[in-house]
Amino acid sequence: MNKSELIDVLAENLDSKKEAAVALESLLEAIAQGLKKGEKITLTGFGTFKIAKRKARTGRNPRTGEAIQIKASKTAQFTAGKALKAAVA
């Protein structure tokens, strides 16, 4: 399912497709802003979004085999909640 298909599903429960698109965009923006601030976002029964830190490390250039230094970085991480895991299983 892609974003437009998700909007179609949401539109079935809302008055219009436009409202569904605005609701989805607002949710995604709120999650992104919270993560940007370093907050942990928990949606009970669904899951948790948080920032994971990756340490700097040495890697290899696959083309040349040369060792390269990979900088430390942050990435978004999602952990499924109990209810979501049960629904999928």
C-alpha positions in Angstrom: 0.0 0.0 0.0 1.4 3.4 -0.9 0.5 6.9 0.3 -2.3 7.5 -2.1 -3.9 4.1 -1.4 -3.7 4.9 2.3 -5.5 8.2 1.7 -8.2 6.4 -0.2 -8.8 4.1 2.8 -8.8 7.0 5.2 -11.3 8.9 2.9 -13.8 6.1 3.4 -14.0 7.0 7.1 -13.9 10.8 6.6 -16.0 13.2 4.5 -13.6 13.6 1.7 -10.3 12.5 0.1 -8.9 16.0 0.7 -9.6 15.8 4.5 -7.9 12.4 4.5 -4.8 13.8 2.8 -4.6 16.7 5.2 -5.0 14.4 8.2 -2.3 12.0 7.0 0.1 14.9 6.1 -0.5 16.4 9.6 0.2 13.1 11.3 3.4 12.5 9.3 4.6 16.1 9.9 3.9 15.8 13.7 5.9 12.6 13.9 8.8 14.1 11.9 8.8 17.3 14.1 8.8 15.2 17.3 11.7 13.1 16.1 13.6 16.2 15.0 13.3 17.5 18.6 14.6 14.1 19.8 11.3 13.1 21.3 10.1 9.5 21.5 6.6 9.1 20.0 4.4 6.3 21.3 1.1 5.4 19.8 -0.4 2.9 22.2 -1.2 -0.4 20.5 0.5 0.6 17.3 4.2 1.3 18.1 6.9 3.6 19.0 9.0 6.0 16.8 12.4 7.1 18.2 15.8 8.3 17.1 18.6 5.8 17.0 22.3 6.9 17.0 24.8 5.2 14.8 28.5 5.4 15.9 31.2 6.3 13.5 32.8 3.3 12.0 35.2 2.1 9.3 33.7 0.7 6.2 34.9 -0.5 2.8 34.4 0.9 -0.7 32.8 -2.0 -2.5 34.3 -1.0 -5.8 37.9 -0.5 -4.7 38.1 -2.3 -1.4 39.6 0.8 0.1 38.9 1.4 3.8 36.7 4.6 4.4 35.5 6.3 7.5 31.7 6.5 7.9 30.6 9.4 10.1 28.3 9.0 13.1 24.6 9.7 12.3 21.0 9.6 13.5 18.2 7.6 12.0 14.5 7.1 12.7 13.6 3.8 14.2 10.1 2.1 14.6 9.2 -0.6 17.0 5.9 -2.3 16.5 3.5 -2.5 19.5 1.9 -5.6 20.9 -1.5 -5.0 19.2 0.1 -4.4 15.8 2.3 -7.6 16.2 -0.8 -9.6 17.1 -2.8 -8.2 14.1 0.0 -9.1 11.7 0.7 -12.6 13.1 
